[in-house]
């Protein structure tokens, strides 16, 4: 699912960038290179005309691409465009993925609600018996990655270790790391590594 969303997003992003750039002039009718501010206004007009939404930083970077390319700095211009597309891809792709994954996790939790209500039903696993805290860990991991799907195994395991530090039979960090990997594998959910942004455990 991850690869399909990313591939579709790349196609959309390339198509949208091409639409804007085809409608943007870097030179006037005499062949003179336009100044940066003029190019920026052209970019804004082209994006608006194509009903595309870029923030100010993206518009400025796209303008710099056009401006540098017209100046003959083709390699530097292409580098800017690659970085810009990657940033937009991450934003578009992650926003879509987060919404879809929340829906999947919500459905999954509802269908396995008895697991989290203290019943005797065991959570499917390829490993042996679980620590008594496993059901709580399972629930928290599902809820947390529903909100922060790109959080790393390491960051999530560390937060869990702190959360369960004072619990009876507190699982080790290594055990928590293994559990997190197992749960994500079961949900077919792949994180982004490394994860450097702030997040919090979702416990309820």
Secondary structure, 3 states (H helix, E strand, C coil): CHHHHHHHHHHHHHHHHHHHHHCCCCECCCCCECCHHHHHHHHHHHHHHCCCCCCHHHHHHHHHHHHHHHHCCHHHHHHHHHHHHHHHHHHHHHHHHHHHHHHHHHHHHHHCHHHHHCCCCCCCCCCCCCCCCHHHHHHHHHHHHHHCCCCCHHHHHHHHHHHCCCCCCCCCHHHHHHHHHHHHHHCCCCCCCCCCCCCCCCCC
